Amino acid sequence: MIETTQKIIQIGSSQGVTLSKKDLARLGAKRGDTLKLKVELVNGHDKHQKLLREYEAFVNQYGQTLKNLAKK
């Protein structure tokens, strides 16, 4: 099994991802073989998780102060 991160690229009129020769060699795979792929979107998920962590840190640090200001 290999794990890699690839960008979607233009391939003719389609879009796709490529696998390196090195990764294919590690699998023992060649042209015509069938591969089972598990795909997940990385960048959207990472940005969302980072934003949530930053928000939680902000609320932990300043939440009570903001509540106090709202009461004035």
PDB file of N, CA, C and O in Angstrom:
ATOM      1  N   MET A   1       0.844  -1.179   0.000  1.00  0.00           N
ATOM      2  CA  MET A   1       0.000   0.000   0.000  1.00  0.00           C
ATOM      3  C   MET A   1       0.888   1.239   0.000  1.00  0.00           C
ATOM      4  O   MET A   1       1.919   1.275   0.672  1.00  0.00           O
ATOM      5  N   ILE A   2       0.486   2.238  -0.747  1.00  0.00           N
ATOM      6  CA  ILE A   2       1.185   3.524  -0.735  1.00  0.00           C
ATOM      7  C   ILE A   2       0.203   4.585  -0.268  1.00  0.00           C
ATOM      8  O   ILE A   2      -1.009   4.438  -0.423  1.00  0.00           O
ATOM      9  N   GLU A   3       0.733   5.642   0.296  1.00  0.00           N
ATOM     10  CA  GLU A   3      -0.084   6.801   0.643  1.00  0.00           C
ATOM     11  C   GLU A   3       0.621   8.008   0.064  1.00  0.00           C
ATOM     12  O   GLU A   3       1.803   8.233   0.324  1.00  0.00           O
ATOM     13  N   THR A   4      -0.103   8.778  -0.718  1.00  0.00           N
ATOM     14  CA  THR A   4       0.478   9.935  -1.376  1.00  0.00           C
ATOM     15  C   THR A   4      -0.561  11.040  -1.465  1.00  0.00           C
ATOM     16  O   THR A   4      -1.763  10.781  -1.407  1.00  0.00           O
ATOM     17  N   THR A   5      -0.098  12.256  -1.606  1.00  0.00           N
ATOM     18  CA  THR A   5      -0.986  13.399  -1.816  1.00  0.00           C
ATOM     19  C   THR A   5      -0.686  13.966  -3.195  1.00  0.00           C
ATOM     20  O   THR A   5       0.465  14.276  -3.502  1.00  0.00           O
ATOM     21  N   GLN A   6      -1.691  14.099  -4.010  1.00  0.00           N
ATOM     22  CA  GLN A   6      -1.520  14.569  -5.377  1.00  0.00           C
ATOM     23  C   GLN A   6      -2.528  15.675  -5.669  1.00  0.00           C
ATOM     24  O   GLN A   6      -3.618  15.700  -5.099  1.00  0.00           O
ATOM     25  N   LYS A   7      -2.157  16.582  -6.555  1.00  0.00           N
ATOM     26  CA  LYS A   7      -3.086  17.605  -7.028  1.00  0.00           C
ATOM     27  C   LYS A   7      -3.808  17.079  -8.259  1.00  0.00           C
ATOM     28  O   LYS A   7      -3.271  16.268  -9.013  1.00  0.00           O
ATOM     29  N   ILE A   8      -5.030  17.552  -8.450  1.00  0.00           N
ATOM     30  CA  ILE A   8      -5.781  17.209  -9.655  1.00  0.00           C
ATOM     31  C   ILE A   8      -5.209  18.036 -10.797  1.00  0.00           C
ATOM     32  O   ILE A   8      -5.050  19.251 -10.676  1.00  0.00           O
ATOM     33  N   ILE A   9      -4.901  17.371 -11.905  1.00  0.00           N
ATOM     34  CA  ILE A   9      -4.316  18.041 -13.066  1.00  0.00           C
ATOM     35  C   ILE A   9      -5.198  17.820 -14.294  1.00  0.00           C
ATOM     36  O   ILE A   9      -6.049  16.931 -14.318  1.00  0.00           O
ATOM     37  N   GLN A  10      -4.975  18.641 -15.295  1.00  0.00           N
ATOM     38  CA  GLN A  10      -5.680  18.500 -16.571  1.00  0.00           C
ATOM     39  C   GLN A  10      -4.996  17.407 -17.381  1.00  0.00           C
ATOM     40  O   GLN A  10      -3.777  17.428 -17.551  1.00  0.00           O
ATOM     41  N   ILE A  11      -5.779  16.450 -17.883  1.00  0.00           N
ATOM     42  CA  ILE A  11      -5.272  15.384 -18.745  1.00  0.00           C
ATOM     43  C   ILE A  11      -6.186  15.352 -19.967  1.00  0.00           C
ATOM     44  O   ILE A  11      -7.253  14.739 -19.944  1.00  0.00           O
ATOM     45  N   GLY A  12      -5.751  16.020 -21.033  1.00  0.00           N
ATOM     46  CA  GLY A  12      -6.614  16.157 -22.208  1.00  0.00           C
ATOM     47  C   GLY A  12      -7.832  16.980 -21.841  1.00  0.00           C
ATOM     48  O   GLY A  12      -7.708  18.087 -21.319  1.00  0.00           O
ATOM     49  N   SER A  13      -9.029  16.428 -22.119  1.00  0.00           N
ATOM     50  CA  SER A  13     -10.257  17.129 -21.755  1.00  0.00           C
ATOM     51  C   SER A  13     -10.790  16.657 -20.402  1.00  0.00           C
ATOM     52  O   SER A  13     -11.878  17.052 -19.983  1.00  0.00           O
ATOM     53  N   SER A  14     -10.017  15.809 -19.726  1.00  0.00           N
ATOM     54  CA  SER A  14     -10.407  15.289 -18.412  1.00  0.00           C
ATOM     55  C   SER A  14      -9.501  15.849 -17.333  1.00  0.00           C
ATOM     56  O   SER A  14      -8.556  16.585 -17.619  1.00  0.00           O
ATOM     57  N   GLN A  15      -9.790  15.501 -16.112  1.00  0.00           N
ATOM     58  CA  GLN A  15      -8.926  15.836 -14.990  1.00  0.00           C
ATOM     59  C   GLN A  15      -8.598  14.547 -14.260  1.00  0.00           C
ATOM     60  O   GLN A  15      -9.394  13.608 -14.260  1.00  0.00           O
ATOM     61  N   GLY A  16      -7.416  14.501 -13.633  1.00  0.00           N
ATOM     62  CA  GLY A  16      -7.041  13.281 -12.938  1.00  0.00           C
ATOM     63  C   GLY A  16      -5.820  13.486 -12.077  1.00  0.00           C
ATOM     64  O   GLY A  16      -5.312  14.599 -11.936  1.00  0.00           O
ATOM     65  N   VAL A  17      -5.361  12.401 -11.508  1.00  0.00           N
ATOM     66  CA  VAL A  17      -4.149  12.390 -10.696  1.00  0.00           C
ATOM     67  C   VAL A  17      -3.195  11.356 -11.273  1.00  0.00           C
ATOM     68  O   VAL A  17      -3.610  10.439 -11.981  1.00  0.00           O
ATOM     69  N   THR A  18      -1.929  11.511 -10.967  1.00  0.00           N
ATOM     70  CA  THR A  18      -0.938  10.565 -11.464  1.00  0.00           C
ATOM     71  C   THR A  18      -0.250   9.880 -10.290  1.00  0.00           C
ATOM     72  O   THR A  18      -0.258  10.384  -9.167  1.00  0.00           O
ATOM     73  N   LEU A  19       0.343   8.727 -10.565  1.00  0.00           N
ATOM     74  CA  LEU A  19       1.153   8.008  -9.591  1.00  0.00           C
ATOM     75  C   LEU A  19       2.570   7.934 -10.137  1.00  0.00           C
ATOM     76  O   LEU A  19       2.773   7.719 -11.331  1.00  0.00           O
ATOM     77  N   SER A  20       3.538   8.112  -9.265  1.00  0.00           N
ATOM     78  CA  SER A  20       4.927   8.094  -9.712  1.00  0.00           C
ATOM     79  C   SER A  20       5.377   6.675 -10.069  1.00  0.00           C
ATOM     80  O   SER A  20       4.813   5.693  -9.587  1.00  0.00           O
ATOM     81  N   LYS A  21       6.390   6.587 -10.910  1.00  0.00           N
ATOM     82  CA  LYS A  21       6.970   5.286 -11.257  1.00  0.00           C
ATOM     83  C   LYS A  21       7.454   4.569 -10.000  1.00  0.00           C
ATOM     84  O   LYS A  21       7.301   3.357  -9.856  1.00  0.00           O
ATOM     85  N   LYS A  22       8.041   5.350  -9.096  1.00  0.00           N
ATOM     86  CA  LYS A  22       8.576   4.793  -7.848  1.00  0.00           C
ATOM     87  C   LYS A  22       7.458   4.133  -7.027  1.00  0.00           C
ATOM     88  O   LYS A  22       7.622   3.018  -6.531  1.00  0.00           O
ATOM     89  N   ASP A  23       6.320   4.832  -6.890  1.00  0.00           N
ATOM     90  CA  ASP A  23       5.197   4.278  -6.133  1.00  0.00           C
ATOM     91  C   ASP A  23       4.623   3.042  -6.817  1.00  0.00           C
ATOM     92  O   ASP A  23       4.298   2.057  -6.154  1.00  0.00           O
ATOM     93  N   LEU A  24       4.499   3.091  -8.129  1.00  0.00           N
ATOM     94  CA  LEU A  24       3.983   1.930  -8.864  1.00  0.00           C
ATOM     95  C   LEU A  24       4.924   0.738  -8.726  1.00  0.00           C
ATOM     96  O   LEU A  24       4.477  -0.402  -8.594  1.00  0.00           O
ATOM     97  N   ALA A  25       6.226   1.005  -8.758  1.00  0.00           N
ATOM     98  CA  ALA A  25       7.203  -0.069  -8.595  1.00  0.00           C
ATOM     99  C   ALA A  25       7.094  -0.688  -7.200  1.00  0.00           C
ATOM    100  O   ALA A  25       7.182  -1.906  -7.045  1.00  0.00           O
ATOM    101  N   ARG A  26       6.902   0.155  -6.197  1.00  0.00           N
ATOM    102  CA  ARG A  26       6.745  -0.368  -4.824  1.00  0.00           C
ATOM    103  C   ARG A  26       5.535  -1.279  -4.708  1.00  0.00           C
ATOM    104  O   ARG A  26       5.548  -2.239  -3.938  1.00  0.00           O
ATOM    105  N   LEU A  27       4.492  -0.984  -5.468  1.00  0.00           N
ATOM    106  CA  LEU A  27       3.300  -1.827  -5.473  1.00  0.00           C
ATOM    107  C   LEU A  27       3.472  -3.061  -6.354  1.00  0.00           C
ATOM    108  O   LEU A  27       2.754  -4.049  -6.202  1.00  0.00           O
ATOM    109  N   GLY A  28       4.423  -2.995  -7.266  1.00  0.00           N
ATOM    110  CA  GLY A  28       4.560  -4.055  -8.253  1.00  0.00           C
ATOM    111  C   GLY A  28       3.487  -3.949  -9.325  1.00  0.00           C
ATOM    112  O   GLY A  28       3.120  -4.943  -9.951  1.00  0.00           O
ATOM    113  N   ALA A  29       2.986  -2.732  -9.533  1.00  0.00           N
ATOM    114  CA  ALA A  29       1.896  -2.498 -10.485  1.00  0.00           C
ATOM    115  C   ALA A  29       2.454  -2.036 -11.825  1.00  0.00           C
ATOM    116  O   ALA A  29       3.511  -1.410 -11.900  1.00  0.00           O
ATOM    117  N   LYS A  30       1.718  -2.362 -12.874  1.00  0.00           N
ATOM    118  CA  LYS A  30       2.129  -1.939 -14.222  1.00  0.00           C
ATOM    119  C   LYS A  30       0.886  -1.574 -15.026  1.00  0.00           C
ATOM    120  O   LYS A  30      -0.243  -1.818 -14.600  1.00  0.00           O
ATOM    121  N   ARG A  31       1.119  -0.980 -16.203  1.00  0.00           N
ATOM    122  CA  ARG A  31       0.015  -0.565 -17.073  1.00  0.00           C
ATOM    123  C   ARG A  31      -0.936  -1.732 -17.306  1.00  0.00           C
ATOM    124  O   ARG A  31      -0.513  -2.846 -17.618  1.00  0.00           O
ATOM    125  N   GLY A  32      -2.220  -1.457 -17.150  1.00  0.00           N
ATOM    126  CA  GLY A  32      -3.242  -2.483 -17.356  1.00  0.00           C
ATOM    127  C   GLY A  32      -3.712  -3.130 -16.056  1.00  0.00           C
ATOM    128  O   GLY A  32      -4.786  -3.731 -16.025  1.00  0.00           O
ATOM    129  N   ASP A  33      -2.921  -3.017 -14.972  1.00  0.00           N
ATOM    130  CA  ASP A  33      -3.346  -3.559 -13.684  1.00  0.00           C
ATOM    131  C   ASP A  33      -4.506  -2.727 -13.131  1.00  0.00           C
ATOM    132  O   ASP A  33      -4.668  -1.558 -13.484  1.00  0.00           O
ATOM    133  N   THR A  34      -5.295  -3.333 -12.275  1.00  0.00           N
ATOM    134  CA  THR A  34      -6.398  -2.648 -11.623  1.00  0.00           C
ATOM    135  C   THR A  34      -5.978  -2.294 -10.201  1.00  0.00           C
ATOM    136  O   THR A  34      -5.448  -3.131  -9.471  1.00  0.00           O
ATOM    137  N   LEU A  35      -6.222  -1.041  -9.819  1.00  0.00           N
ATOM    138  CA  LEU A  35      -5.876  -0.574  -8.478  1.00  0.00           C
ATOM    139  C   LEU A  35      -7.143  -0.255  -7.701  1.00  0.00           C
ATOM    140  O   LEU A  35      -8.124   0.232  -8.263  1.00  0.00           O
ATOM    141  N   LYS A  36      -7.114  -0.528  -6.419  1.00  0.00           N
ATOM    142  CA  LYS A  36      -8.199  -0.113  -5.521  1.00  0.00           C
ATOM    143  C   LYS A  36      -7.732   1.166  -4.846  1.00  0.00           C
ATOM    144  O   LYS A  36      -6.677   1.193  -4.212  1.00  0.00           O
ATOM    145  N   LEU A  37      -8.529   2.238  -4.984  1.00  0.00           N
ATOM    146  CA  LEU A  37      -8.147   3.544  -4.463  1.00  0.00           C
ATOM    147  C   LEU A  37      -9.103   3.998  -3.379  1.00  0.00           C
ATOM    148  O   LEU A  37     -10.309   3.762  -3.456  1.00  0.00           O
ATOM    149  N   LYS A  38      -8.556   4.650  -2.371  1.00  0.00           N
ATOM    150  CA  LYS A  38      -9.360   5.339  -1.359  1.00  0.00           C
ATOM    151  C   LYS A  38      -8.983   6.806  -1.491  1.00  0.00           C
ATOM    152  O   LYS A  38      -7.809   7.158  -1.376  1.00  0.00           O
ATOM    153  N   VAL A  39      -9.960   7.655  -1.730  1.00  0.00           N
ATOM    154  CA  VAL A  39      -9.695   9.053  -2.023  1.00  0.00           C
ATOM    155  C   VAL A  39     -10.438   9.940  -1.035  1.00  0.00           C
ATOM    156  O   VAL A  39     -11.608   9.701  -0.736  1.00  0.00           O
ATOM    157  N   GLU A  40      -9.760  10.959  -0.531  1.00  0.00           N
ATOM    158  CA  GLU A  40     -10.421  11.956   0.305  1.00  0.00           C
ATOM    159  C   GLU A  40      -9.837  13.319  -0.019  1.00  0.00           C
ATOM    160  O   GLU A  40      -8.662  13.435  -0.367  1.00  0.00           O
ATOM    161  N   LEU A  41     -10.652  14.336   0.096  1.00  0.00           N
ATOM    162  CA  LEU A  41     -10.211  15.699  -0.160  1.00  0.00           C
ATOM    163  C   LEU A  41      -9.400  16.171   1.031  1.00  0.00           C
ATOM    164  O   LEU A  41      -9.882  16.152   2.163  1.00  0.00           O
ATOM    165  N   VAL A  42      -8.188  16.586   0.784  1.00  0.00           N
ATOM    166  CA  VAL A  42      -7.281  16.955   1.866  1.00  0.00           C
ATOM    167  C   VAL A  42      -7.380  18.427   2.206  1.00  0.00           C
ATOM    168  O   VAL A  42      -7.636  18.773   3.359  1.00  0.00           O
ATOM    169  N   ASN A  43      -7.183  19.298   1.235  1.00  0.00           N
ATOM    170  CA  ASN A  43      -7.044  20.719   1.554  1.00  0.00           C
ATOM    171  C   ASN A  43      -8.298  21.334   2.142  1.00  0.00           C
ATOM    172  O   ASN A  43      -8.186  22.142   3.064  1.00  0.00           O
ATOM    173  N   GLY A  44      -9.464  21.003   1.670  1.00  0.00           N
ATOM    174  CA  GLY A  44     -10.684  21.547   2.243  1.00  0.00           C
ATOM    175  C   GLY A  44     -10.871  21.111   3.683  1.00  0.00           C
ATOM    176  O   GLY A  44     -11.249  21.915   4.535  1.00  0.00           O
ATOM    177  N   HIS A  45     -10.611  19.852   3.956  1.00  0.00           N
ATOM    178  CA  HIS A  45     -10.753  19.311   5.304  1.00  0.00           C
ATOM    179  C   HIS A  45      -9.753  19.953   6.244  1.00  0.00           C
ATOM    180  O   HIS A  45     -10.115  20.345   7.353  1.00  0.00           O
ATOM    181  N   ASP A  46      -8.505  20.068   5.826  1.00  0.00           N
ATOM    182  CA  ASP A  46      -7.461  20.649   6.662  1.00  0.00           C
ATOM    183  C   ASP A  46      -7.778  22.096   7.020  1.00  0.00           C
ATOM    184  O   ASP A  46      -7.617  22.501   8.171  1.00  0.00           O
ATOM    185  N   LYS A  47      -8.227  22.874   6.042  1.00  0.00           N
ATOM    186  CA  LYS A  47      -8.548  24.275   6.296  1.00  0.00           C
ATOM    187  C   LYS A  47      -9.687  24.391   7.292  1.00  0.00           C
ATOM    188  O   LYS A  47      -9.655  25.246   8.178  1.00  0.00           O
ATOM    189  N   HIS A  48     -10.694  23.538   7.154  1.00  0.00           N
ATOM    190  CA  HIS A  48     -11.839  23.566   8.052  1.00  0.00           C
ATOM    191  C   HIS A  48     -11.408  23.211   9.472  1.00  0.00           C
ATOM    192  O   HIS A  48     -11.794  23.884  10.428  1.00  0.00           O
ATOM    193  N   GLN A  49     -10.610  22.155   9.609  1.00  0.00           N
ATOM    194  CA  GLN A  49     -10.145  21.739  10.939  1.00  0.00           C
ATOM    195  C   GLN A  49      -9.276  22.812  11.582  1.00  0.00           C
ATOM    196  O   GLN A  49      -9.394  23.067  12.781  1.00  0.00           O
ATOM    197  N   LYS A  50      -8.407  23.441  10.800  1.00  0.00           N
ATOM    198  CA  LYS A  50      -7.545  24.502  11.337  1.00  0.00           C
ATOM    199  C   LYS A  50      -8.401  25.679  11.811  1.00  0.00           C
ATOM    200  O   LYS A  50      -8.155  26.231  12.883  1.00  0.00           O
ATOM    201  N   LEU A  51      -9.389  26.058  11.026  1.00  0.00           N
ATOM    202  CA  LEU A  51     -10.271  27.156  11.404  1.00  0.00           C
ATOM    203  C   LEU A  51     -11.014  26.840  12.700  1.00  0.00           C
ATOM    204  O   LEU A  51     -11.139  27.704  13.568  1.00  0.00           O
ATOM    205  N   LEU A  52     -11.506  25.608  12.837  1.00  0.00           N
ATOM    206  CA  LEU A  52     -12.195  25.221  14.062  1.00  0.00           C
ATOM    207  C   LEU A  52     -11.273  25.276  15.277  1.00  0.00           C
ATOM    208  O   LEU A  52     -11.679  25.745  16.340  1.00  0.00           O
ATOM    209  N   ARG A  53     -10.041  24.803  15.130  1.00  0.00           N
ATOM    210  CA  ARG A  53      -9.082  24.849  16.238  1.00  0.00           C
ATOM    211  C   ARG A  53      -8.786  26.297  16.635  1.00  0.00           C
ATOM    212  O   ARG A  53      -8.729  26.618  17.822  1.00  0.00           O
ATOM    213  N   GLU A  54      -8.599  27.170  15.639  1.00  0.00           N
ATOM    214  CA  GLU A  54      -8.326  28.577  15.926  1.00  0.00           C
ATOM    215  C   GLU A  54      -9.516  29.240  16.610  1.00  0.00           C
ATOM    216  O   GLU A  54      -9.339  30.028  17.539  1.00  0.00           O
ATOM    217  N   TYR A  55     -10.720  28.926  16.160  1.00  0.00           N
ATOM    218  CA  TYR A  55     -11.928  29.481  16.775  1.00  0.00           C
ATOM    219  C   TYR A  55     -12.042  29.028  18.230  1.00  0.00           C
ATOM    220  O   TYR A  55     -12.307  29.839  19.117  1.00  0.00           O
ATOM    221  N   GLU A  56     -11.844  27.737  18.472  1.00  0.00           N
ATOM    222  CA  GLU A  56     -11.937  27.213  19.834  1.00  0.00           C
ATOM    223  C   GLU A  56     -10.889  27.852  20.740  1.00  0.00           C
ATOM    224  O   GLU A  56     -11.181  28.171  21.892  1.00  0.00           O
ATOM    225  N   ALA A  57      -9.679  28.041  20.233  1.00  0.00           N
ATOM    226  CA  ALA A  57      -8.631  28.695  21.023  1.00  0.00           C
ATOM    227  C   ALA A  57      -9.017  30.137  21.336  1.00  0.00           C
ATOM    228  O   ALA A  57      -8.794  30.612  22.449  1.00  0.00           O
ATOM    229  N   PHE A  58      -9.592  30.831  20.363  1.00  0.00           N
ATOM    230  CA  PHE A  58     -10.036  32.218  20.571  1.00  0.00           C
ATOM    231  C   PHE A  58     -11.129  32.279  21.639  1.00  0.00           C
ATOM    232  O   PHE A  58     -11.075  33.111  22.544  1.00  0.00           O
ATOM    233  N   VAL A  59     -12.115  31.397  21.528  1.00  0.00           N
ATOM    234  CA  VAL A  59     -13.207  31.382  22.490  1.00  0.00           C
ATOM    235  C   VAL A  59     -12.689  31.042  23.881  1.00  0.00           C
ATOM    236  O   VAL A  59     -13.113  31.650  24.864  1.00  0.00           O
ATOM    237  N   ASN A  60     -11.786  30.087  23.975  1.00  0.00           N
ATOM    238  CA  ASN A  60     -11.213  29.731  25.276  1.00  0.00           C
ATOM    239  C   ASN A  60     -10.476  30.910  25.898  1.00  0.00           C
ATOM    240  O   ASN A  60     -10.555  31.134  27.106  1.00  0.00           O
ATOM    241  N   GLN A  61      -9.767  31.654  25.075  1.00  0.00           N
ATOM    242  CA  GLN A  61      -8.974  32.761  25.595  1.00  0.00           C
ATOM    243  C   GLN A  61      -9.812  34.016  25.864  1.00  0.00           C
ATOM    244  O   GLN A  61      -9.611  34.677  26.882  1.00  0.00           O
ATOM    245  N   TYR A  62     -10.738  34.350  24.980  1.00  0.00           N
ATOM    246  CA  TYR A  62     -11.447  35.628  25.061  1.00  0.00           C
ATOM    247  C   TYR A  62     -12.956  35.518  25.277  1.00  0.00           C
ATOM    248  O   TYR A  62     -13.638  36.540  25.345  1.00  0.00           O
ATOM    249  N   GLY A  63     -13.482  34.320  25.384  1.00  0.00           N
ATOM    250  CA  GLY A  63     -14.937  34.142  25.492  1.00  0.00           C
ATOM    251  C   GLY A  63     -15.555  34.895  26.644  1.00  0.00           C
ATOM    252  O   GLY A  63     -16.545  35.605  26.463  1.00  0.00           O
ATOM    253  N   GLN A  64     -14.990  34.751  27.822  1.00  0.00           N
ATOM    254  CA  GLN A  64     -15.558  35.428  28.981  1.00  0.00           C
ATOM    255  C   GLN A  64     -15.431  36.942  28.849  1.00  0.00           C
ATOM    256  O   GLN A  64     -16.349  37.671  29.224  1.00  0.00           O
ATOM    257  N   THR A  65     -14.330  37.417  28.332  1.00  0.00           N
ATOM    258  CA  THR A  65     -14.146  38.863  28.129  1.00  0.00           C
ATOM    259  C   THR A  65     -15.204  39.406  27.182  1.00  0.00           C
ATOM    260  O   THR A  65     -15.771  40.470  27.433  1.00  0.00           O
ATOM    261  N   LEU A  66     -15.475  38.698  26.108  1.00  0.00           N
ATOM    262  CA  LEU A  66     -16.491  39.145  25.149  1.00  0.00           C
ATOM    263  C   LEU A  66     -17.884  39.155  25.793  1.00  0.00           C
ATOM    264  O   LEU A  66     -18.684  40.055  25.533  1.00  0.00           O
ATOM    265  N   LYS A  67     -18.172  38.146  26.639  1.00  0.00           N
ATOM    266  CA  LYS A  67     -19.465  38.126  27.346  1.00  0.00           C
ATOM    267  C   LYS A  67     -19.571  39.326  28.278  1.00  0.00           C
ATOM    268  O   LYS A  67     -20.617  39.973  28.347  1.00  0.00           O
ATOM    269  N   ASN A  68     -18.499  39.621  28.988  1.00  0.00           N
ATOM    270  CA  ASN A  68     -18.504  40.767  29.904  1.00  0.00           C
ATOM    271  C   ASN A  68     -18.709  42.079  29.146  1.00  0.00           C
ATOM    272  O   ASN A  68     -19.462  42.941  29.598  1.00  0.00           O
ATOM    273  N   LEU A  69     -18.059  42.234  28.020  1.00  0.00           N
ATOM    274  CA  LEU A  69     -18.226  43.454  27.218  1.00  0.00           C
ATOM    275  C   LEU A  69     -19.646  43.578  26.683  1.00  0.00           C
ATOM    276  O   LEU A  69     -20.181  44.683  26.592  1.00  0.00           O
ATOM    277  N   ALA A  70     -20.252  42.463  26.331  1.00  0.00           N
ATOM    278  CA  ALA A  70     -21.604  42.487  25.792  1.00  0.00           C
ATOM    279  C   ALA A  70     -22.611  42.958  26.836  1.00  0.00           C
ATOM    280  O   ALA A  70     -23.650  43.514  26.483  1.00  0.00           O
ATOM    281  N   LYS A  71     -22.314  42.740  28.123  1.00  0.00           N
ATOM    282  CA  LYS A  71     -23.222  43.127  29.205  1.00  0.00           C
ATOM    283  C   LYS A  71     -23.144  44.620  29.518  1.00  0.00           C
ATOM    284  O   LYS A  71     -24.042  45.153  30.170  1.00  0.00           O
ATOM    285  N   LYS A  72     -22.097  45.304  29.070  1.00  0.00           N
ATOM    286  CA  LYS A  72     -21.929  46.739  29.385  1.00  0.00           C
ATOM    287  C   LYS A  72     -22.815  47.603  28.542  1.00  0.00           C
ATOM    288  O   LYS A  72     -22.796  48.826  28.680  1.00  0.00           O
TER     289      LYS A  72
END
